[in-house]
Amino acid sequence: MIKFHFVSLTIFKYIITEAVFSFLVSFGFFFGVFFINQILLMAQTILSKKVPFQQVILLLLYSFPTIIAMSAPFASLVGTLMTIGRLSSDNEILVMLSSGLSYSTIFVPTLVMGGVISLLSFFTNDVLLPAGTIRSNQLYRRIAVSTPALELGSNAVKRYKDTVIVTGAVIDNVIQDVFILDKTSDGQRRIVMAESAELTDSGRDGINLDLSEAFIQTSKEMARHDYEYGFSDFLEYRIPQDDLLQSATTVTPREMSSRDVGVAIEEKREALDKRLDEQYNSALAQALALEYALRHGPENQAWNRRSGSAANFTQEIQNTAILKRDRSLQNYRIEYNKKFSQPFGALAFVFLAVALGLFARKSGQMVGFFFGVLISVGYWSLLFVGQTMGLRLGYSAFWTMWLPDILSLSIGIVLSIIRVLR
């Protein structure tokens, strides 16, 4: 009894060591692929704008949690396939089974490793990723001040909530020929033109454009002939940080913790319920108006408005259907499920990889690596298709995100049962 325990522990450590080594090799491969992809994404928006090298490196470092969270589950699949493939090609699995050991000797170490990888991947995705996003946004804000071409590029048009900014050439930190269209706080239209502008940081309030040789004109919305204008050697124009950096600093549900996403889902659901109640009341009012016209017949004046009431009722029904398909809420639900399904996909992957490896007679590590990459591509495709269908067609967020994991685990269980019973 004591000897069997010692041998099992030895084999456990042996398989874990082999699996960890293969996992690290696979992780390096996927990390490199996603890292290169991240560099390519940054090339157009960051590298081409002559941003200081040190700040580019920091932006890349802050993107590491995203890359790690994506790489770990796929690396667990490929690494396990490589491990089982190597053990099969060297007949070590056959020796273990011939020695009276059960299949659990192989499953237990790999599943333990898969569970650890899943937990670490979830921690990276749920804790380190939001923290990295916050740091990245703060750094991007500083870069935008020192490198205005990053956000306000040369000869570009930038549109924000109520503001359109047209810029000329950007030389060093100075923007030439600035043209601004916006609205004032009291709803007046405003035109601002300046020969040049320089970005300065105004702290938490946002970012200032220090305009030189400026011209400003304001006019009322309903009375265009009533306007005012003026000239100034210097004019300070403030752009709220949320507007200026909205495309880069808006935190999406992908970059939030699961707890924050859950809270946001509840808030959005309550807001949607409130809007639906209002929409139902509006549709009911149109239905009652139509019913009143039809009941009282031609003798009532409402009869002449029956066509309009019917059209309004139909429109209200269509508006209700559109409102139910709240894409923002659906996006949050999808990302919430994805925060769990993707990290814990490592556990399903390991189960599938062991089951596939046990069927291989003489596979080897390279064959395992090849099949692992193919399965990873298939899994990613299913995840992408599921996310697209969930957003566009409103399919269940749970099933669209968990279906690849469920399929992997189910196939692994079926193959394992067949292998054990043979």
GUKE-451234 format. One record per atom (N, C-alpha, C): residue in three letters; x negated, y negated, z. Coordinates in steps of 0.2 Angstrom, whole numbers, plus 5000, padded with zeros to 4 digits. Each point is the difference from the previous one (the first is absolute). Layout:
! residues N
alaXYZ;...
! end
This chain:
! residues 422
met499650065000;met500449945000;met499649945000;ile499550005004;ile499549945001;ile499649994993;lys499850064997;lys499650004994;lys500449974994;phe500750025000;phe500449984995;phe500149925000;his500149985006;his500149925001;his499349974998;phe499450035001;phe499449964998;phe499950004993;val500250064997;val499950004992;val500549954997;ser500750005003;ser500549954997;ser499749935001;leu499849985005;leu499749945001;leu499449984995;thr499650054999;thr499549994996;thr500249994993;ile500550044998;ile500349994993;ile500349944999;phe500449985006;phe500349935000;phe499649954998;lys499450005004;lys499549944999;lys499750014993;tyr499950064998;tyr499750014993;tyr500449974994;ile500750015001;ile500449984995;ile500149935000;ile500149975006;ile500149935001;ile499449964997;thr499450035002;thr499449964997;thr500050004992;glu500150064997;glu500150004993;glu500549954997;ala500650005004;ala500549964997;ala499949935001;val499749985006;val499849935001;val499549974994;phe499550054999;phe499549984995;phe500349994993;ser500550044998;ser500350004994;ser500549945000;phe500349985006;phe500449945000;phe499649944999;leu499450005003;leu499649944999;leu499849994993;val499850054997;val499849994993;val500649984995;ser500650035002;ser500649984996;ser500249935002;phe500049985006;phe500149935002;phe499649954997;gly499450024999;gly499549954997;gly500249994993;phe500350054996;phe500250004993;phe500649955000;phe500550025004;phe500649964999;phe499949925003;phe499650005005;phe499849935002;phe499749964995;gly499550034996;gly499749974995;gly500549984994;val500550044999;val500549994994;val500449945002;phe500350005007;phe500449945002;phe499649945001;phe499450015002;phe499549945001;phe499949964994;ile499850044995;ile499949974993;ile500749974997;asn500550035002;asn500749974998;asn500149935003;gln499850005007;gln500149945003;gln499549944998;ile499450024998;ile499549954997;ile500349974993;leu500350054996;leu500349984994;leu500649955001;leu500450015005;leu500549965002;leu499849935002;met499550005004;met499749945002;met499649964995;ala499850034995;ala499549974995;ala500449944996;gln500650014999;gln500349944996;gln500249945005;thr500250025006;thr500349955004;thr499449975005;ile499550045002;ile499549985004;ile499349994997;leu499750054997;leu499450004998;leu499949954994;ser500549994996;ser499949964994;ser500049925002;lys500249995007;lys500149935002;lys499449975004;lys499450044999;lys499449985004;lys500149995007;val500350055003;val500150005008;val499350025003;pro499849975005;pro499450035003;pro500050075001;phe499450034999;phe499950075001;phe500250035007;gln499849965005;gln500150035007;gln500850015001;gln500349954997;gln500850005001;gln500350064996;val499750014994;val500350054996;val499950075004;ile499450015003;ile499850065004;ile500550015006;leu500249945003;leu500450015006;leu500750024997;leu500349974995;leu500650024997;leu500050074998;leu499550034997;leu499950074999;leu500150045006;leu499649985006;leu500050035006;leu500750015003;tyr500449944999;tyr500750005003;tyr500450044996;ser499850024994;ser500550054996;ser499850075001;phe499550015004;phe499850075002;phe500650055003;pro500449975005;pro500550045003;pro500550024994;thr500149964995;thr500550024995;thr499750064996;ile499350004999;ile499750054996;ile500050065004;ile499850005006;ile499950065004;ile500750035001;ala500549965001;ala500750035001;ala500250044994;met499849984994;met500250034994;met499650064998;ser499350005002;ser499650054998;ser500050065005;ala500149995006;ala500050065005;ala500550054998;pro500649994999;pro500550064998;pro499750044994;phe499849974995;phe499850034994;phe499350045001;ala499649975004;ala499450035002;ala500150065004;ser500550005004;ser500250065004;ser500250064996;leu500449994994;leu500250054996;leu499450034996;val499649954997;val499450024996;val499550045004;gly499949975006;gly499550035004;gly500150075003;thr500750015001;thr500250075002;thr500050054995;leu500249974994;leu499950054994;leu499350024998;met499549955001;met499350024999;met499850045005;thr500250005007;thr499850045005;thr500250074999;ile500750014999;ile500350064999;ile499750044993;gly499949954995;gly499750034994;gly499350035001;arg499649965004;arg499350035002;arg500050065004;leu500550005005;leu500050065004;leu500350064996;ser500449994995;ser500350054996;ser499450034995;ser499749954997;ser499450024995;ser499550045003;asp499849995007;asp499550045004;asp500350065003;asn500650014999;asn500450065003;asn500050005008;glu499949945003;glu500049995007;glu500750015003;ile500549984996;ile500750015002;ile500250085000;leu499850034995;leu500150075000;leu499650045006;val499449985001;val499750025006;val500449995007;met500249945000;met500449995007;met500650045000;leu500450014995;leu500650045000;leu499850075001;ser499550024997;ser499850075001;ser499750025007;ser499849955003;ser499850005007;ser500650005005;gly500650004998;gly500650005004;gly500249935002;leu499749954998;leu500349935001;leu500649994996;ser500449965002;ser500749984997;ser499949944996;tyr500549984996;tyr499949944996;tyr500049945004;ser500350005006;ser500049955005;ser499349975001;thr499550054999;thr499349985001;thr499849944995;ile500350004994;ile499849964995;ile500549945001;phe500650015001;phe500549945000;phe499949965006;val499950025006;val499949965006;val499549954999;pro499450014999;pro499549954999;pro500249944995;thr500250034994;thr500149954995;thr500649955002;leu500650035003;leu500549965002;leu499949965006;val499550025004;val499849955005;val499649944997;met499650014995;met499749954997;met500549964996;gly500550034997;gly500549964996;gly500449955005;gly500150035006;gly500449965005;gly499649945002;val499350015002;val499649955002;val499949944994;ile500050024994;ile499949964994;ile500749965000;ser500550035001;ser500749974999;ser500049945006;leu499850025006;leu500149955005;leu499549944999;leu499450024998;leu499549944998;leu500349964995;ser500250034994;ser500349964995;ser500649965002;phe500450035004;phe500649965002;phe499749945005;phe499550015004;phe499849945004;phe499749954995;thr499650024995;thr499749954996;thr500549964996;asn500650044998;asn500549964996;asn500449965004;asp500150025007;asp500549965004;asp499749955004;val499350015002;val499749955004;val499549964997;leu499550034996;leu499449974997;leu500249964994;leu500550034996;leu500249974994;leu500449935002;pro500449995004;pro500349945002;pro499549955002;ala499550025005;ala499549965002;ala499649974995;gly499850054995;gly499649984994;gly500349954996;thr500750004999;thr500449964996;thr500049935003;ile500149995007;ile499949945003;ile499449974999;arg499450035001;arg499449974999;arg499949984993;ser500250044995;ser499949994993;ser500449944998;asn500649995003;asn500449944999;asn499649935002;gln499850015007;gln499649945002;gln499449984996;leu499650064998;leu499449984996;leu500249974993;tyr500650034997;tyr500249974994;tyr500249935000;arg500349985006;arg500149935001;arg499449955000;arg499550035004;arg499449965000;arg499750004993;ile500050054996;ile499750004993;ile500449954996;ala500650005001;ala500449964995;ala499949925001;val499849995007;val499849935001;val499349984997;ser499550055001;ser499449994997;ser499950014993;thr500550044997;thr499950024993;thr500749994997;pro500249934998;pro500749994998;pro500250044993;ala499550024997;ala500150034993;ala500350075002;leu500050025006;leu500350075002;leu500750004999;glu500349945003;glu500750005000;glu500349954995;leu499649944999;leu500249954995;leu499550004995;gly500150044995;gly499450014995;gly500049954995;ser499550004996;ser499949954995;ser500650004994;asn500349944998;asn500550004995;asn500550055001;ala500350005006;ala500550055002;ala500649975003;val500650045000;val500649985002;val500250045006;lys500149985006;lys500250045006;lys500649985002;arg500550055001;arg500749985002;arg500150035007;tyr500349965005;tyr500150035006;tyr500849995002;lys500249995006;lys500750005001;lys500449944997;asp499849945002;asp500349944997;asp499449964996;thr499550034999;thr499449964997;thr499750034994;val499849964995;val499650024995;val499449964999;ile499450035000;ile499449965000;ile499650024994;val499849954996;val499750014993;val499349975001;thr499550044999;thr499349975001;thr499650004994;gly499549965000;gly499549994994;gly499450055002;ala499449974998;ala499450045002;ala499850005007;val499750055003;val499850005006;val499250005000;ile499749955003;ile499349995000;ile499850005007;asp499650055002;asp499850015007;asp500650015004;asn500149955005;asn500650005004;asn500649954998;val499949974995;val500449944998;val500450024994;ile500749995000;ile500450024995;ile500249944996;gln499950004993;gln500149944996;gln500850004998;asp500249944999;asp500749994996;asp500550055003;val500349975006;val500550045004;val500749974998;phe500450054999;phe500749984999;phe500550045004;ile500449975004;ile500450035005;ile500849984999;leu500450055000;leu500750005000;leu500350035006;asp500449965004;asp500350045006;asp500649965002;lys500350025006;lys500549975003;lys499849975007;thr500349945002;thr499949985007;thr500450045005;ser499949985006;ser500550035005;ser500749995000;asp500149944997;asp500749974999;asp500350024993;gly499750044996;gly500250024994;gly499949964994;gln499649955001;gln499849964994;gln499450034996;arg500149994993;arg499550034996;arg499449955000;arg499450034999;arg499449965001;arg499450024995;ile499749964997;ile499450014995;ile499449975003;val499550045001;val499349975002;val499550024995;met499649944998;met499550014996;met499349975003;ala499550034999;ala499349985002;ala499550024996;glu499449955000;glu499550024995;glu499650065003;ser499950015007;ser499750055002;ser500350025007;ala499850065003;ala500250025006;ala499550055003;glu500050005007;glu499550045004;glu500450045005;leu499950065001;leu500450045005;leu499649995007;thr500449995005;thr499750005007;thr500550045004;asp499750035005;asp500450045005;asp500349955005;ser500750015001;ser500349975005;ser500250045006;gly499750065001;gly500250045006;gly500650044998;arg500450025005;arg500550045000;arg500649974996;asp500049934999;asp500549974996;asp499950014992;gly499550024998;gly499950024993;gly499449974997;ile500049984994;ile499449984997;ile500249934996;asn499549955000;asn500149944997;asn499749994994;leu500349964995;leu499749984994;leu499949935001;asp499449985000;asp499849935001;asp499949974993;leu500649964998;leu500049984993;leu499749934999;ser499649994995;ser499749934998;ser500349974994;glu500149935001;glu500449974994;glu500650034998;ala500550005005;ala500650035000;ala500649964998;phe500550034996;phe500649974998;phe500650045003;ile500549975003;ile500550045003;ile500749974998;gln500550044998;gln500649974998;gln500650055003;thr500549975003;thr500550045003;thr500749974997;ser500450054999;ser500749984997;ser500550055003;lys500649975001;lys500650045003;lys500250054995;glu500350055003;glu500250064996;glu500649984995;met500549965003;met500649994996;met500049934997;ala499449965001;ala500049934997;ala499349994998;arg499850034994;arg499350004997;arg499849934999;his500449954999;his499849934999;his499849975006;asp500250035006;asp499849975006;asp499350035002;tyr499549974999;tyr499350035002;tyr499549955003;glu499550025003;glu499549965003;glu499350034998;tyr499549964999;tyr499450024998;tyr499449965004;gly499450035000;gly499549965003;gly499350034998;phe499549965001;phe499350024999;phe499650005006;ser499550045000;ser499650015006;ser499350024998;asp499549975004;asp499350024998;asp499950075004;phe500350015005;phe499950075003;phe500750025003;leu500250064999;leu500650035002;leu499950075003;glu500350025006;glu499950065003;glu500750044998;tyr499950064997;tyr500650044998;tyr499950065004;arg500550025004;arg499950065004;arg500450064996;ile499650065000;ile500450064997;ile500050055006;pro500650025002;pro500050055005;pro499750064999;gln499650035005;gln499650064998;gln500450064998;asp500650005002;asp500550064998;asp500149994992;asp500149944998;asp500149994993;asp499450014996;leu499449975002;leu499450004996;leu499850074999;leu500050045005;leu499750075000;leu500550055001;gln500649994997;gln500650055001;gln499850064996;ser499749994995;ser499950064996;ser499450055003;ala499649975004;ala499450045002;ala500150015008;thr500449965003;thr500050015008;thr500750035002;thr500550014996;thr500650025002;thr499950085002;val500250015006;val499950075003;val500550044997;thr499950054996;thr500550054998;thr500150065005;pro500550035000;pro500150065004;pro499550055000;arg499650014994;arg499450045000;arg499549985004;glu499949945002;glu499549975004;glu500249995007;met500650025002;met500350005007;met499950065004;ser500150005006;ser500050065004;ser500750035000;ser500050075001;ser500750034999;ser500549975005;arg499849985006;arg500449975005;arg500349934997;asp499549964997;asp500349944997;asp500450014995;val499950054995;val500450014995;val500750035002;gly500050045006;gly500750025003;gly500449945002;val499749955003;val500349955003;val500349954994;ala499650004995;ala500249964994;ala500650034997;ile500050074999;ile500550044997;ile500749985004;glu499950005007;glu500649995004;glu500349934999;glu499649954999;glu500249934999;glu500350004993;lys499750034995;lys500349994994;lys500650044999;arg500150055003;arg500650045000;arg500649965003;glu499949975006;glu500549965003;glu500249944996;ala499549974997;ala500149944995;ala500450034994;leu499950064998;leu500450024994;leu500750025002;asp500150035006;asp500650015002;asp500549945001;lys499649955002;lys500449935001;lys500249984993;arg499550004995;arg500249984993;arg500550044997;leu500050075002;leu500550044997;leu500749995003;asp500049985006;asp500749985003;asp500349944997;glu499649954999;glu500249944996;glu500250024993;gln499650044997;gln500250024993;gln500750045000;tyr500150045005;tyr500650045000;tyr500649965001;asn499949945004;asn500549965002;asn500249964993;ser499549984997;ser500149964993;ser500450044995;ala499850075000;ala500350044995;ala500750025002;leu500150005007;leu500750015002;leu500549944999;ala499749945000;ala500449944999;ala500250004992;gln499550024996;gln500250014993;gln500550054998;ala500050065004;ala500450054999;ala500749985002;leu500149975006;leu500649975003;leu500349954995;ala499649964997;ala500349954995;ala500350034994;leu499650064998;leu500350034994;leu500650045002;glu500050035006;glu500650045002;glu500649955000;tyr499949945003;tyr500649955001;tyr500249984993;ala499649994995;ala500249984993;ala500450064997;leu499850065001;leu500450064997;leu500650015003;arg500149995007;arg500650025003;arg500549954999;his499949944999;his500549955000;his500249984992;gly499650034996;gly500250004993;gly499949934997;pro500349994994;pro500049944996;pro500349945003;glu500450015005;glu500449945003;glu499549965004;asn499450035002;asn499649975005;asn499449974996;gln499749945002;gln499549974996;gln499350045000;ala500050045005;ala499450055001;ala499950044994;trp500650024997;trp500050054994;trp499649974994;asn500049944999;asn499549974995;asn499350015001;arg499850015007;arg499350005002;arg499850075001;arg500450054998;arg499950075001;arg499450034996;ser499949974994;ser499450024997;ser499349985003;gly500149945002;gly499449975004;gly499950045006;ser500550015004;ser499950045006;ser499750074999;ala500350034995;ala499750074998;ala499349994998;ala499849954997;ala499350004998;ala499549985006;asn500349965004;asn499649985007;asn500050065004;phe500550045000;phe500050065005;phe499450054997;thr500050014993;thr499550044997;thr499349985001;gln499949935000;gln499449975001;gln499850015007;glu500450005005;glu499950015007;glu499850075001;ile500350054997;ile499850075001;ile499350014997;gln499849974994;gln499450014998;gln499449975004;asn500249945003;asn499549965005;asn499950055006;thr500550035002;thr500050045006;thr499550064998;ala500150034994;ala499550064998;ala499349985000;ile499949944997;ile499349974999;ile499749995007;leu500449975005;leu499849985006;leu499850065004;lys500450064999;lys499850065004;lys499350034998;arg499849984994;arg499350034997;arg499549945002;asp499949995006;asp499549955003;asp499350034999;arg499749984995;arg499350024998;arg499549995005;ser500149945004;ser499549995005;ser500150055006;leu500650015002;leu500150055005;leu499750074998;gln500250024994;gln499850064997;gln499250015000;asn499749944998;asn499350005000;asn499750015007;tyr500349975005;tyr499750015007;tyr500150075002;arg500650034998;arg500150075002;arg499650054997;ile499849994993;ile499550044997;ile499450005003;glu499749945001;glu499449995003;glu499950035007;tyr500649995004;tyr500050035007;tyr499950084999;asn500450034996;asn499950074999;asn499350024997;lys499749964996;lys499450014997;lys499450005005;lys500149965005;lys499549995005;lys499950065004;phe500550055000;phe500050065004;phe499850064995;ser500450004994;ser499950054995;ser499350014997;gln499749944999;gln499350004996;gln499550035005;pro499949975006;pro499550035005;pro500150075002;phe500650025001;phe500250075002;phe500050054994;gly499949974994;gly500050044994;gly499350045001;ala499649985004;ala499350045000;ala500250065003;leu500450015005;leu500250065003;leu500350054995;ala500549974996;ala500350044995;ala499550024995;phe499649964998;phe499550024995;phe499550055003;val499850005006;val499650055002;val500350075000;phe500750005002;phe500450075000;phe500050024993;leu500149964995;leu500150024993;leu499350024997;ala499449975002;ala499450014998;ala499850075002;val500150025007;val499850065002;val500450064997;ala500649994999;ala500450054997;ala499850014992;leu499849954997;leu499850004993;leu499350045000;gly499649985005;gly499350035000;gly500050075002;leu500550035003;leu500050075002;leu500250044994;phe500349974995;phe500250044994;phe499450004995;ala499549965001;ala499450004996;ala499650055001;arg499850044995;arg499550055001;arg499349985000;lys499849964995;lys499349974999;lys500149934998;ser500249965004;ser500149934998;ser499449955000;gly499750005006;gly499449955000;gly500249935002;gln499549965002;gln500249935002;gln500249964994;met499750004995;met500149964994;met500750014997;val500250065000;val500750024998;val500549975005;gly499950015006;gly500449975006;gly500049924999;phe499549974999;phe499949934999;phe500549984994;phe499950034994;phe500449994994;phe500750005002;phe500350065002;phe500750015002;phe500249955005;gly499649985005;gly500249955005;gly500149934997;val499649984995;val500149944997;val500650004996;leu500250064996;leu500650004996;leu500650005005;ile500050035006;ile500650005004;ile500049935003;ser499549975001;ser500049935003;ser500349954995;val499950014994;val500349964995;val500750014999;gly500250065001;gly500750024999;gly500449975006;tyr499750015006;tyr500349975006;tyr500149925000;trp499549974998;trp500049934999;trp500549984995;ser500150044994;ser500549984995;ser500750015003;leu500150055004;leu500750015003;leu500149955005;leu499549985004;leu500149945005;leu500249944996;phe499649984994;phe500249944996;phe500750004997;val500150064997;val500750014997;val500549995006;gly499950035005;gly500550005006;gly500149935002;gln499549965001;gln500049935002;gln500449964995;thr499850014994;thr500449964994;thr500750025000;met500250065001;met500750024999;met500449975007;gly499650005005;gly500349985006;gly500249925000;leu499549974997;leu500149924999;leu500549994995;arg500050034994;arg500449984995;arg500750035000;leu500050065002;leu500750045000;leu500350015007;gly499649985005;gly500350005007;gly500050075003;tyr499650054997;tyr500050065003;tyr499750005008;ser500250055003;ser499850015007;ser499249985001;ala499949965005;ala499349985001;ala499650065003;phe500450045004;phe499750065004;phe499850054995;trp500450024995;trp499950054996;trp499549984994;thr500049944998;thr499649984995;thr499250005002;met499949985007;met499450005003;met499750075003;trp500550045002;trp499850065004;trp500050064995;leu500449994994;leu500050064996;leu499450034997;pro499449964999;pro499450034998;pro499750045006;asp500149985006;asp499750045006;asp500450065001;ile500749994999;ile500450065001;ile499950064995;leu499849974994;leu499950054994;leu499350045002;ser499549965002;ser499450035001;ser500050055006;leu500349985005;leu500150045006;leu500450064998;ser500550004996;ser500550054999;ser499650054995;ile499649984995;ile499650044996;ile499550045004;gly499749965004;gly499550035005;gly500350065004;ile500649995003;ile500350055004;ile500250064996;val500349994994;val500250054996;val499450044998;leu499449974997;leu499450044998;leu499750035006;ser500049975006;ser499750035006;ser500450075002;ile500649995000;ile500450065001;ile499950064995;ile500049984994;ile499950054995;ile499350035001;arg499549965001;arg499350035001;arg500050045006;val500349985006;val499950045006;val500450074999;leu500650004996;leu500450065000;leu499750054994;arg499549984996;arg499750044995;arg499650055003;
! end
